[in-house]
Amino acid sequence: MIMKFMNRIPAGNFIVPLVISMVLYTFFPNLLRIGTITESFLSADGSSFVIGMLCFSSGTTIKLNDLKDLIKFQGSLILVKMILSLVLAFGFLFMFGLEGIWGISGLAFVATIISTNPAVYVALLTAFGRERDAGIYPFAGIIALPILPLIVMSVFASGGLAGVNWMPVISVFVPLFLGMILGNIDSSFSDIFAKCLPALLMLLGWTLGQGMNFIEAIKSGVPGILMTAFFLVVTLPVVFMFEKRVLKGEGYSSIALTTIAGVSTSTPAAVAVALPELQPYVTSATAIILTGVVITSIVAPFLSAKLASKRGDTF
C-alpha cells in the first residue's frame, strides 16, 4: 500500500521519505539519535555513504559504449544549466552587489541559482525508465557542491580562487569510476547494483530531509519565494527549450535539472569560511535556499507528471 502510493508520485521514492523526514526532524531533531548502528543507518550521518553508494551503483550501469551518448545528451544539458547559472550569478553580483535586492543577498542568489538536486534528477529519470541516463548523477552532483558558488564569490569578492578546496569534486568521481570499471569488467555487477538505486534514493531522501527545517523555510517568506520563482521561471524555459529543440529530448531531464539541492543549504556557511566578509549573509541565505529546496522538490515531480500526461507516458 505504501509503495503503491509512492509510485503514483514521480520520484516518490525520494520525495515522500524526504518530506516525512523533514517534518519529523523539524519537531523532533534528536529522533533516533541513539548512537552506533541505528544512528549511522537512519540519521543524516549516513548521507555521505548513501551518496557514495548511489555514485557507485550508477557507475555500474554505465557502459563505455554508451558513455559518449550519455555525455552528449545529459552532459550538454548540465553544461547549459551551468553556463546559464554562472552568467546569471555574475550578472546579479555586478548589478546588485553582495547586499542584493528585495532581501536576496548576493550569496543567497549565487548559491541558489547554481544549484541542482541530483537526487531528484536521478529519481525522476528512473521513474520514467531512463535508468541509463541516471548514470550522470555524479556530474550533476558537482553543481550541488559549494565549489562553484565559492569560485564565483571568490572571483567577485577577492578577485582570486584562494581557499577553494577541489577534493570534494574528486571524491565524487572515485566511486563512479570504480563502479564503471567493475560494471564493464563483469555485467553481473550492473545486474546487482542497478537494483539498489530505488532503495538508495529512499534512504537518501530520508537522510537529506533531516537537514531541512520546515519552519525555517517558512520564515524566509517573500525573499525565498521570489528567489525560487526566479530560479524556475528563468532557468527552466531555457534548459527545456535546449533539450526539446537542440537535443530532441522529451523534457524530463530539464525539469529534473531545475531543482535545488538540500546539500546547497550548507553552501553559504562553507563559502563564508573561506570568505569571512560574507558571514552576515549566511543565515538569511540558508533560509532562502531551504525554501527553494522544498518548493522545487514538489514542483519538479508535478511538472513531470503533467508532461507525462500530455505525452501519454507512464511512470
Phi and psi in degrees as GROMACS dihedral restraints (atoms count N, CA, C in turn):
[ dihedral_restraints ]
;  ai    aj    ak    al  type     phi  dphi    fc
    3     4     5     6     1   -65.2    20    10
    4     5     6     7     1   -48.0    20    10
    6     7     8     9     1   -64.0    20    10
    7     8     9    10     1   -34.9    20    10
    9    10    11    12     1   -62.1    20    10
   10    11    12    13     1   -40.9    20    10
   12    13    14    15     1   -65.9    20    10
   13    14    15    16     1   -45.6    20    10
   15    16    17    18     1   -63.5    20    10
   16    17    18    19     1   -36.8    20    10
   18    19    20    21     1   -71.8    20    10
   19    20    21    22     1   -15.3    20    10
   21    22    23    24     1   -77.9    20    10
   22    23    24    25     1   -12.7    20    10
   24    25    26    27     1  -108.8    20    10
   25    26    27    28     1   126.1    20    10
   27    28    29    30     1   -57.4    20    10
   28    29    30    31     1   129.5    20    10
   30    31    32    33     1    62.9    20    10
   31    32    33    34     1    23.7    20    10
   33    34    35    36     1   -62.3    20    10
   34    35    36    37     1   -30.2    20    10
   36    37    38    39     1   -68.8    20    10
   37    38    39    40     1   -13.8    20    10
   39    40    41    42     1  -103.3    20    10
   40    41    42    43     1   -45.6    20    10
   42    43    44    45     1   -66.7    20    10
   43    44    45    46     1   -45.7    20    10
   45    46    47    48     1   -61.9    20    10
   46    47    48    49     1   -50.3    20    10
   48    49    50    51     1   -60.2    20    10
   49    50    51    52     1   -35.7    20    10
   51    52    53    54     1   -63.4    20    10
   52    53    54    55     1   -47.9    20    10
   54    55    56    57     1   -64.5    20    10
   55    56    57    58     1   -45.1    20    10
   57    58    59    60     1   -61.3    20    10
   58    59    60    61     1   -44.8    20    10
   60    61    62    63     1   -64.0    20    10
   61    62    63    64     1   -43.2    20    10
   63    64    65    66     1   -60.1    20    10
   64    65    66    67     1   -46.1    20    10
   66    67    68    69     1   -66.4    20    10
   67    68    69    70     1   -46.8    20    10
   69    70    71    72     1   -60.6    20    10
   70    71    72    73     1   -47.9    20    10
   72    73    74    75     1   -78.2    20    10
   73    74    75    76     1   -14.7    20    10
   75    76    77    78     1   -65.6    20    10
   76    77    78    79     1   -40.0    20    10
   78    79    80    81     1   -98.0    20    10
   79    80    81    82     1   -22.2    20    10
   81    82    83    84     1  -131.7    20    10
   82    83    84    85     1    73.8    20    10
   84    85    86    87     1   -63.6    20    10
   85    86    87    88     1   -21.1    20    10
   87    88    89    90     1  -103.5    20    10
   88    89    90    91     1    16.4    20    10
   90    91    92    93     1   -59.0    20    10
   91    92    93    94     1   129.7    20    10
   93    94    95    96     1    64.3    20    10
   94    95    96    97     1    13.4    20    10
   96    97    98    99     1   -83.4    20    10
   97    98    99   100     1    71.0    20    10
   99   100   101   102     1  -115.1    20    10
  100   101   102   103     1     9.7    20    10
  102   103   104   105     1    89.9    20    10
  103   104   105   106     1   169.9    20    10
  105   106   107   108     1    43.9    20    10
  106   107   108   109     1  -125.8    20    10
  108   109   110   111     1   -64.5    20    10
  109   110   111   112     1   -46.7    20    10
  111   112   113   114     1   -61.0    20    10
  112   113   114   115     1   -44.7    20    10
  114   115   116   117     1   -66.7    20    10
  115   116   117   118     1   -39.4    20    10
  117   118   119   120     1   -66.9    20    10
  118   119   120   121     1   -33.2    20    10
  120   121   122   123     1   -83.6    20    10
  121   122   123   124     1   -40.8    20    10
  123   124   125   126     1  -113.0    20    10
  124   125   126   127     1     0.8    20    10
  126   127   128   129     1  -105.5    20    10
  127   128   129   130     1   174.4    20    10
  129   130   131   132     1   -65.3    20    10
  130   131   132   133     1   -13.7    20    10
  132   133   134   135     1   -62.3    20    10
  133   134   135   136     1   -24.3    20    10
  135   136   137   138     1   -89.0    20    10
  136   137   138   139     1     0.9    20    10
  138   139   140   141     1   -64.3    20    10
  139   140   141   142     1   -37.8    20    10
  141   142   143   144     1   -64.1    20    10
  142   143   144   145     1   -40.9    20    10
  144   145   146   147     1   -64.9    20    10
  145   146   147   148     1   -43.1    20    10
  147   148   149   150     1   -63.0    20    10
  148   149   150   151     1   -41.4    20    10
  150   151   152   153     1   -63.8    20    10
  151   152   153   154     1   -41.7    20    10
  153   154   155   156     1   -61.2    20    10
  154   155   156   157     1   -43.1    20    10
  156   157   158   159     1   -65.9    20    10
  157   158   159   160     1   -35.7    20    10
  159   160   161   162     1   -65.3    20    10
  160   161   162   163     1   -41.8    20    10
  162   163   164   165     1   -62.7    20    10
  163   164   165   166     1   -44.8    20    10
  165   166   167   168     1   -64.5    20    10
  166   167   168   169     1   -48.3    20    10
  168   169   170   171     1   -63.1    20    10
  169   170   171   172     1   -40.8    20    10
  171   172   173   174     1   -62.6    20    10
  172   173   174   175     1   -39.0    20    10
  174   175   176   177     1   -61.5    20    10
  175   176   177   178     1   -37.1    20    10
  177   178   179   180     1   -66.4    20    10
  178   179   180   181     1   -20.2    20    10
  180   181   182   183     1   -87.4    20    10
  181   182   183   184     1    -9.7    20    10
  183   184   185   186     1   -88.1    20    10
  184   185   186   187     1   115.5    20    10
  186   187   188   189     1   -92.6    20    10
  187   188   189   190     1   140.2    20    10
  189   190   191   192     1   -56.8    20    10
  190   191   192   193     1   -32.9    20    10
  192   193   194   195     1   -67.3    20    10
  193   194   195   196     1   -25.9    20    10
  195   196   197   198     1   -93.5    20    10
  196   197   198   199     1    -9.9    20    10
  198   199   200   201     1   -62.0    20    10
  199   200   201   202     1   -38.3    20    10
  201   202   203   204     1   -61.0    20    10
  202   203   204   205     1   -47.7    20    10
  204   205   206   207     1   -66.9    20    10
  205   206   207   208     1   -36.4    20    10
  207   208   209   210     1   -62.6    20    10
  208   209   210   211     1   -47.5    20    10
  210   211   212   213     1   -69.7    20    10
  211   212   213   214     1   -36.4    20    10
  213   214   215   216     1   -62.5    20    10
  214   215   216   217     1   -42.0    20    10
  216   217   218   219     1   -87.8    20    10
  217   218   219   220     1   -68.8    20    10
  219   220   221   222     1   -64.8    20    10
  220   221   222   223     1   -39.6    20    10
  222   223   224   225     1   -62.0    20    10
  223   224   225   226     1   -39.3    20    10
  225   226   227   228     1   -63.9    20    10
  226   227   228   229     1   -42.0    20    10
  228   229   230   231     1   -61.5    20    10
  229   230   231   232     1   -46.2    20    10
  231   232   233   234     1   -63.2    20    10
  232   233   234   235     1   -40.0    20    10
  234   235   236   237     1   -64.0    20    10
  235   236   237   238     1   -43.2    20    10
  237   238   239   240     1   -62.1    20    10
  238   239   240   241     1   -44.8    20    10
  240   241   242   243     1   -61.0    20    10
  241   242   243   244     1   -41.0    20    10
  243   244   245   246     1   -67.1    20    10
  244   245   246   247     1   -45.2    20    10
  246   247   248   249     1   -64.1    20    10
  247   248   249   250     1   -45.7    20    10
  249   250   251   252     1   -58.3    20    10
  250   251   252   253     1   -43.9    20    10
  252   253   254   255     1   -63.7    20    10
  253   254   255   256     1   -41.5    20    10
  255   256   257   258     1   -66.7    20    10
  256   257   258   259     1   -39.9    20    10
  258   259   260   261     1   -63.1    20    10
  259   260   261   262     1   -45.2    20    10
  261   262   263   264     1   -65.0    20    10
  262   263   264   265     1   -39.8    20    10
  264   265   266   267     1   -62.7    20    10
  265   266   267   268     1   -50.4    20    10
  267   268   269   270     1   -67.3    20    10
  268   269   270   271     1   -35.8    20    10
  270   271   272   273     1   -61.7    20    10
  271   272   273   274     1   -43.8    20    10
  273   274   275   276     1   -63.1    20    10
  274   275   276   277     1   -44.4    20    10
  276   277   278   279     1   -63.8    20    10
  277   278   279   280     1   -42.4    20    10
  279   280   281   282     1   -71.9    20    10
  280   281   282   283     1   -28.0    20    10
  282   283   284   285     1   -82.9    20    10
  283   284   285   286     1   -41.9    20    10
  285   286   287   288     1  -120.0    20    10
  286   287   288   289     1    -7.6    20    10
  288   289   290   291     1    70.1    20    10
  289   290   291   292     1  -167.7    20    10
  291   292   293   294     1   -68.7    20    10
  292   293   294   295     1   -29.9    20    10
  294   295   296   297     1   -68.3    20    10
  295   296   297   298     1   -31.7    20    10
  297   298   299   300     1    74.8    20    10
  298   299   300   301     1  -154.5    20    10
  300   301   302   303     1  -150.8    20    10
  301   302   303   304     1   147.3    20    10
  303   304   305   306     1    56.8    20    10
  304   305   306   307     1    33.2    20    10
  306   307   308   309     1    83.4    20    10
  307   308   309   310     1     1.5    20    10
  309   310   311   312     1  -103.4    20    10
  310   311   312   313     1   107.5    20    10
  312   313   314   315     1   -74.9    20    10
  313   314   315   316     1   166.4    20    10
  315   316   317   318     1   -59.7    20    10
  316   317   318   319     1   -39.4    20    10
  318   319   320   321     1   -63.6    20    10
  319   320   321   322     1   -44.5    20    10
  321   322   323   324     1   -63.2    20    10
  322   323   324   325     1   -43.3    20    10
  324   325   326   327     1   -64.4    20    10
  325   326   327   328     1   -48.7    20    10
  327   328   329   330     1   -62.8    20    10
  328   329   330   331     1   -46.6    20    10
  330   331   332   333     1   -64.9    20    10
  331   332   333   334     1   -32.3    20    10
  333   334   335   336     1   -80.7    20    10
  334   335   336   337     1   -48.7    20    10
  336   337   338   339     1   -66.7    20    10
  337   338   339   340     1   -27.8    20    10
  339   340   341   342     1   -82.7    20    10
  340   341   342   343     1   -21.7    20    10
  342   343   344   345     1   -70.6    20    10
  343   344   345   346     1   152.4    20    10
  345   346   347   348     1  -144.8    20    10
  346   347   348   349     1   139.3    20    10
  348   349   350   351     1   -91.8    20    10
  349   350   351   352     1   100.4    20    10
  351   352   353   354     1   -66.5    20    10
  352   353   354   355     1   -26.8    20    10
  354   355   356   357     1   -68.6    20    10
  355   356   357   358     1   -45.3    20    10
  357   358   359   360     1   -64.4    20    10
  358   359   360   361     1   -38.4    20    10
  360   361   362   363     1   -55.3    20    10
  361   362   363   364     1   -53.1    20    10
  363   364   365   366     1   -67.1    20    10
  364   365   366   367     1   -41.5    20    10
  366   367   368   369     1   -61.7    20    10
  367   368   369   370     1   -42.7    20    10
  369   370   371   372     1   -69.6    20    10
  370   371   372   373     1   -43.3    20    10
  372   373   374   375     1   -63.4    20    10
  373   374   375   376     1   -40.1    20    10
  375   376   377   378     1   -66.2    20    10
  376   377   378   379     1   -39.9    20    10
  378   379   380   381     1   -61.3    20    10
  379   380   381   382     1   -30.6    20    10
  381   382   383   384     1  -102.4    20    10
  382   383   384   385     1    22.1    20    10
  384   385   386   387     1    75.8    20    10
  385   386   387   388     1    23.1    20    10
  387   388   389   390     1  -106.1    20    10
  388   389   390   391     1    51.6    20    10
  390   391   392   393     1   -60.0    20    10
  391   392   393   394     1   -36.4    20    10
  393   394   395   396     1   -64.6    20    10
  394   395   396   397     1   -40.7    20    10
  396   397   398   399     1   -66.1    20    10
  397   398   399   400     1   -25.0    20    10
  399   400   401   402     1   -65.7    20    10
  400   401   402   403     1   -12.9    20    10
  402   403   404   405     1   -66.1    20    10
  403   404   405   406     1   -11.2    20    10
  405   406   407   408     1   -78.7    20    10
  406   407   408   409     1    -0.7    20    10
  408   409   410   411     1   -43.3    20    10
  409   410   411   412     1   -52.2    20    10
  411   412   413   414     1   -61.4    20    10
  412   413   414   415     1   -33.7    20    10
  414   415   416   417     1   -68.4    20    10
  415   416   417   418     1   -42.6    20    10
  417   418   419   420     1   -66.1    20    10
  418   419   420   421     1   -32.0    20    10
  420   421   422   423     1   -64.2    20    10
  421   422   423   424     1   -26.4    20    10
  423   424   425   426     1   -61.2    20    10
  424   425   426   427     1   -37.1    20    10
  426   427   428   429     1   -64.8    20    10
  427   428   429   430     1   -29.3    20    10
  429   430   431   432     1   -78.1    20    10
  430   431   432   433     1   -16.6    20    10
  432   433   434   435     1   -74.2    20    10
  433   434   435   436     1   157.4    20    10
  435   436   437   438     1   -69.3    20    10
  436   437   438   439     1    -3.7    20    10
  438   439   440   441     1   -62.2    20    10
  439   440   441   442     1   -46.7    20    10
  441   442   443   444     1   -68.2    20    10
  442   443   444   445     1   -46.5    20    10
  444   445   446   447     1   -58.8    20    10
  445   446   447   448     1   -36.3    20    10
  447   448   449   450     1   -65.8    20    10
  448   449   450   451     1   -40.4    20    10
  450   451   452   453     1   -63.4    20    10
  451   452   453   454     1   -46.6    20    10
  453   454   455   456     1   -61.1    20    10
  454   455   456   457     1   -48.8    20    10
  456   457   458   459     1   -67.7    20    10
  457   458   459   460     1   -33.9    20    10
  459   460   461   462     1   -66.7    20    10
  460   461   462   463     1   -44.2    20    10
  462   463   464   465     1   -63.7    20    10
  463   464   465   466     1   -42.3    20    10
  465   466   467   468     1   -73.5    20    10
  466   467   468   469     1   -44.8    20    10
  468   469   470   471     1   -81.6    20    10
  469   470   471   472     1   -38.4    20    10
  471   472   473   474     1  -125.8    20    10
  472   473   474   475     1    -2.8    20    10
  474   475   476   477     1    73.5    20    10
  475   476   477   478     1    16.4    20    10
  477   478   479   480     1  -153.6    20    10
  478   479   480   481     1  -174.7    20    10
  480   481   482   483     1  -115.5    20    10
  481   482   483   484     1    25.8    20    10
  483   484   485   486     1   -64.3    20    10
  484   485   486   487     1   135.2    20    10
  486   487   488   489     1    90.9    20    10
  487   488   489   490     1    -1.1    20    10
  489   490   491   492     1   -77.8    20    10
  490   491   492   493     1   125.7    20    10
  492   493   494   495     1  -103.5    20    10
  493   494   495   496     1   116.7    20    10
  495   496   497   498     1   -88.7    20    10
  496   497   498   499     1    -9.0    20    10
  498   499   500   501     1   -61.6    20    10
  499   500   501   502     1   -38.4    20    10
  501   502   503   504     1   -57.6    20    10
  502   503   504   505     1   -33.7    20    10
  504   505   506   507     1   -67.2    20    10
  505   506   507   508     1   -45.2    20    10
  507   508   509   510     1   -63.3    20    10
  508   509   510   511     1   -39.9    20    10
  510   511   512   513     1   -65.9    20    10
  511   512   513   514     1   -24.7    20    10
  513   514   515   516     1   -68.3    20    10
  514   515   516   517     1   -35.3    20    10
  516   517   518   519     1   -86.2    20    10
  517   518   519   520     1   -18.9    20    10
  519   520   521   522     1   -60.2    20    10
  520   521   522   523     1   -53.9    20    10
  522   523   524   525     1   -65.3    20    10
  523   524   525   526     1   -30.8    20    10
  525   526   527   528     1   -62.4    20    10
  526   527   528   529     1   -51.8    20    10
  528   529   530   531     1   -65.9    20    10
  529   530   531   532     1   -36.2    20    10
  531   532   533   534     1   -62.2    20    10
  532   533   534   535     1   -44.0    20    10
  534   535   536   537     1   -63.4    20    10
  535   536   537   538     1   -41.5    20    10
  537   538   539   540     1   -61.4    20    10
  538   539   540   541     1   -43.5    20    10
  540   541   542   543     1   -62.0    20    10
  541   542   543   544     1   -50.6    20    10
  543   544   545   546     1   -66.0    20    10
  544   545   546   547     1   -39.8    20    10
  546   547   548   549     1   -66.1    20    10
  547   548   549   550     1   -30.4    20    10
  549   550   551   552     1   -86.3    20    10
  550   551   552   553     1   -25.8    20    10
  552   553   554   555     1   -72.9    20    10
  553   554   555   556     1   -42.9    20    10
  555   556   557   558     1  -141.1    20    10
  556   557   558   559     1   114.3    20    10
  558   559   560   561     1   -65.1    20    10
  559   560   561   562     1   -14.8    20    10
  561   562   563   564     1   -62.3    20    10
  562   563   564   565     1   -31.5    20    10
  564   565   566   567     1   -63.4    20    10
  565   566   567   568     1   -39.4    20    10
  567   568   569   570     1   -63.2    20    10
  568   569   570   571     1   -43.7    20    10
  570   571   572   573     1   -60.6    20    10
  571   572   573   574     1   -38.3    20    10
  573   574   575   576     1   -76.5    20    10
  574   575   576   577     1   -52.6    20    10
  576   577   578   579     1   -81.6    20    10
  577   578   579   580     1   -22.6    20    10
  579   580   581   582     1   -62.0    20    10
  580   581   582   583     1   -33.0    20    10
  582   583   584   585     1   -71.3    20    10
  583   584   585   586     1   -15.0    20    10
  585   586   587   588     1   -80.5    20    10
  586   587   588   589     1   -18.7    20    10
  588   589   590   591     1   -55.8    20    10
  589   590   591   592     1   -48.3    20    10
  591   592   593   594     1   -59.7    20    10
  592   593   594   595     1   -42.0    20    10
  594   595   596   597     1   -66.6    20    10
  595   596   597   598     1   -40.2    20    10
  597   598   599   600     1   -64.9    20    10
  598   599   600   601     1   -37.2    20    10
  600   601   602   603     1   -65.6    20    10
  601   602   603   604     1   -36.8    20    10
  603   604   605   606     1   -62.1    20    10
  604   605   606   607     1   -48.2    20    10
  606   607   608   609     1   -64.0    20    10
  607   608   609   610     1   -38.9    20    10
  609   610   611   612     1   -65.5    20    10
  610   611   612   613     1   -42.1    20    10
  612   613   614   615     1   -59.6    20    10
  613   614   615   616     1   -43.3    20    10
  615   616   617   618     1   -64.4    20    10
  616   617   618   619     1   -45.4    20    10
  618   619   620   621     1   -71.7    20    10
  619   620   621   622     1   -38.6    20    10
  621   622   623   624     1   -71.1    20    10
  622   623   624   625     1   -32.6    20    10
  624   625   626   627     1   -60.7    20    10
  625   626   627   628     1   -27.4    20    10
  627   628   629   630     1   -69.2    20    10
  628   629   630   631     1   -20.5    20    10
  630   631   632   633     1   -89.4    20    10
  631   632   633   634     1     3.8    20    10
  633   634   635   636     1  -111.5    20    10
  634   635   636   637     1   130.9    20    10
  636   637   638   639     1  -106.7    20    10
  637   638   639   640     1   112.8    20    10
  639   640   641   642     1   -60.5    20    10
  640   641   642   643     1   -37.9    20    10
  642   643   644   645     1   -67.4    20    10
  643   644   645   646     1   -41.2    20    10
  645   646   647   648     1   -64.4    20    10
  646   647   648   649     1   -35.5    20    10
  648   649   650   651     1   -63.1    20    10
  649   650   651   652     1   -41.4    20    10
  651   652   653   654     1   -65.6    20    10
  652   653   654   655     1   -37.0    20    10
  654   655   656   657     1   -63.4    20    10
  655   656   657   658     1   -26.2    20    10
  657   658   659   660     1   -65.8    20    10
  658   659   660   661     1   -22.4    20    10
  660   661   662   663     1    55.9    20    10
  661   662   663   664     1  -136.1    20    10
  663   664   665   666     1   -58.6    20    10
  664   665   666   667     1   -46.4    20    10
  666   667   668   669     1   -56.9    20    10
  667   668   669   670     1   -41.0    20    10
  669   670   671   672     1   -65.2    20    10
  670   671   672   673     1   -41.7    20    10
  672   673   674   675     1   -68.2    20    10
  673   674   675   676     1   -42.4    20    10
  675   676   677   678     1   -62.0    20    10
  676   677   678   679     1   -44.2    20    10
  678   679   680   681     1   -62.7    20    10
  679   680   681   682     1   -43.2    20    10
  681   682   683   684     1   -67.1    20    10
  682   683   684   685     1   -40.5    20    10
  684   685   686   687     1   -62.3    20    10
  685   686   687   688     1   -43.1    20    10
  687   688   689   690     1   -62.5    20    10
  688   689   690   691     1   -44.6    20    10
  690   691   692   693     1   -55.7    20    10
  691   692   693   694     1   -46.2    20    10
  693   694   695   696     1   -73.8    20    10
  694   695   696   697     1   -46.2    20    10
  696   697   698   699     1   -69.1    20    10
  697   698   699   700     1   -33.7    20    10
  699   700   701   702     1   -89.9    20    10
  700   701   702   703     1   -44.7    20    10
  702   703   704   705     1   -82.0    20    10
  703   704   705   706     1   -40.5    20    10
  705   706   707   708     1   -60.5    20    10
  706   707   708   709     1   -49.3    20    10
  708   709   710   711     1   -59.3    20    10
  709   710   711   712     1   -38.7    20    10
  711   712   713   714     1   -66.4    20    10
  712   713   714   715     1   -49.9    20    10
  714   715   716   717     1   -67.5    20    10
  715   716   717   718     1   -39.1    20    10
  717   718   719   720     1   -62.9    20    10
  718   719   720   721     1   -45.8    20    10
  720   721   722   723     1   -65.8    20    10
  721   722   723   724     1   -35.8    20    10
  723   724   725   726     1   -64.4    20    10
  724   725   726   727     1   -43.0    20    10
  726   727   728   729     1   -65.0    20    10
  727   728   729   730     1   -44.5    20    10
  729   730   731   732     1   -73.4    20    10
  730   731   732   733     1   -46.3    20    10
  732   733   734   735     1   -84.8    20    10
  733   734   735   736     1   -41.3    20    10
  735   736   737   738     1   -91.3    20    10
  736   737   738   739     1   -49.7    20    10
  738   739   740   741     1   -89.1    20    10
  739   740   741   742     1    -9.1    20    10
  741   742   743   744     1    58.2    20    10
  742   743   744   745     1    39.7    20    10
  744   745   746   747     1   -91.2    20    10
  745   746   747   748     1  -173.4    20    10
  747   748   749   750     1   -94.5    20    10
  748   749   750   751     1   -25.5    20    10
  750   751   752   753     1   112.9    20    10
  751   752   753   754     1   -14.1    20    10
  753   754   755   756     1   -65.6    20    10
  754   755   756   757     1   -39.9    20    10
  756   757   758   759     1   -64.2    20    10
  757   758   759   760     1   -41.6    20    10
  759   760   761   762     1   -67.5    20    10
  760   761   762   763     1   -36.9    20    10
  762   763   764   765     1   -64.5    20    10
  763   764   765   766     1   -43.2    20    10
  765   766   767   768     1   -64.8    20    10
  766   767   768   769     1   -32.6    20    10
  768   769   770   771     1   -72.1    20    10
  769   770   771   772     1   -26.4    20    10
  771   772   773   774     1   -87.5    20    10
  772   773   774   775     1    62.6    20    10
  774   775   776   777     1  -137.1    20    10
  775   776   777   778     1   162.7    20    10
  777   778   779   780     1  -115.2    20    10
  778   779   780   781     1   129.9    20    10
  780   781   782   783     1   -79.4    20    10
  781   782   783   784     1   141.8    20    10
  783   784   785   786     1   -61.4    20    10
  784   785   786   787     1   -34.7    20    10
  786   787   788   789     1   -66.0    20    10
  787   788   789   790     1   -19.4    20    10
  789   790   791   792     1   -68.7    20    10
  790   791   792   793     1   -14.6    20    10
  792   793   794   795     1   -66.0    20    10
  793   794   795   796     1   -18.2    20    10
  795   796   797   798     1   -87.6    20    10
  796   797   798   799     1    -9.8    20    10
  798   799   800   801     1   -62.4    20    10
  799   800   801   802     1   -47.8    20    10
  801   802   803   804     1   -55.7    20    10
  802   803   804   805     1   -45.2    20    10
  804   805   806   807     1   -65.9    20    10
  805   806   807   808     1   -39.5    20    10
  807   808   809   810     1   -65.8    20    10
  808   809   810   811     1   -40.7    20    10
  810   811   812   813     1   -68.0    20    10
  811   812   813   814     1   -38.6    20    10
  813   814   815   816     1   -67.3    20    10
  814   815   816   817     1   -23.7    20    10
  816   817   818   819     1   -64.9    20    10
  817   818   819   820     1   -42.1    20    10
  819   820   821   822     1   -80.3    20    10
  820   821   822   823     1   -29.4    20    10
  822   823   824   825     1  -126.9    20    10
  823   824   825   826     1    82.8    20    10
  825   826   827   828     1   -57.3    20    10
  826   827   828   829     1   -23.9    20    10
  828   829   830   831     1   -65.1    20    10
  829   830   831   832     1   -14.1    20    10
  831   832   833   834     1   -91.9    20    10
  832   833   834   835     1    -3.0    20    10
  834   835   836   837     1   -54.0    20    10
  835   836   837   838     1   -39.9    20    10
  837   838   839   840     1   -61.4    20    10
  838   839   840   841     1   -18.4    20    10
  840   841   842   843     1   -96.7    20    10
  841   842   843   844     1    -4.6    20    10
  843   844   845   846     1   -63.3    20    10
  844   845   846   847     1   -48.9    20    10
  846   847   848   849     1   -61.0    20    10
  847   848   849   850     1   -50.4    20    10
  849   850   851   852     1   -66.9    20    10
  850   851   852   853     1   -37.8    20    10
  852   853   854   855     1   -63.7    20    10
  853   854   855   856     1   -41.1    20    10
  855   856   857   858     1   -63.0    20    10
  856   857   858   859     1   -42.1    20    10
  858   859   860   861     1   -64.9    20    10
  859   860   861   862     1   -39.8    20    10
  861   862   863   864     1   -64.1    20    10
  862   863   864   865     1   -44.6    20    10
  864   865   866   867     1   -63.0    20    10
  865   866   867   868     1   -42.1    20    10
  867   868   869   870     1   -59.9    20    10
  868   869   870   871     1   -41.1    20    10
  870   871   872   873     1   -59.2    20    10
  871   872   873   874     1   -43.5    20    10
  873   874   875   876     1   -63.7    20    10
  874   875   876   877     1   -37.6    20    10
  876   877   878   879     1   -60.6    20    10
  877   878   879   880     1   -48.6    20    10
  879   880   881   882     1   -63.1    20    10
  880   881   882   883     1   -48.3    20    10
  882   883   884   885     1   -66.5    20    10
  883   884   885   886     1   -48.7    20    10
  885   886   887   888     1   -69.4    20    10
  886   887   888   889     1   -28.5    20    10
  888   889   890   891     1   -67.2    20    10
  889   890   891   892     1   -23.7    20    10
  891   892   893   894     1   -92.9    20    10
  892   893   894   895     1   -40.8    20    10
  894   895   896   897     1   -67.3    20    10
  895   896   897   898     1   -42.1    20    10
  897   898   899   900     1   -59.4    20    10
  898   899   900   901     1   -50.3    20    10
  900   901   902   903     1   -61.9    20    10
  901   902   903   904     1   -35.5    20    10
  903   904   905   906     1   -63.5    20    10
  904   905   906   907     1   -47.3    20    10
  906   907   908   909     1   -65.2    20    10
  907   908   909   910     1   -37.3    20    10
  909   910   911   912     1   -64.5    20    10
  910   911   912   913     1   -40.4    20    10
  912   913   914   915     1   -64.2    20    10
  913   914   915   916     1   -40.0    20    10
  915   916   917   918     1   -63.2    20    10
  916   917   918   919     1   -42.7    20    10
  918   919   920   921     1   -65.3    20    10
  919   920   921   922     1   -40.7    20    10
  921   922   923   924     1   -63.1    20    10
  922   923   924   925     1   -40.2    20    10
  924   925   926   927     1   -64.0    20    10
  925   926   927   928     1   -40.5    20    10
  927   928   929   930     1   -67.9    20    10
  928   929   930   931     1   -38.0    20    10
  930   931   932   933     1   -85.1    20    10
  931   932   933   934     1   -15.8    20    10
  933   934   935   936     1    82.6    20    10
  934   935   936   937     1    19.3    20    10
  936   937   938   939     1   -83.7    20    10
  937   938   939   940     1   160.8    20    10
  939   940   941   942     1  -119.9    20    10
  940   941   942   943     1   156.5    20    10
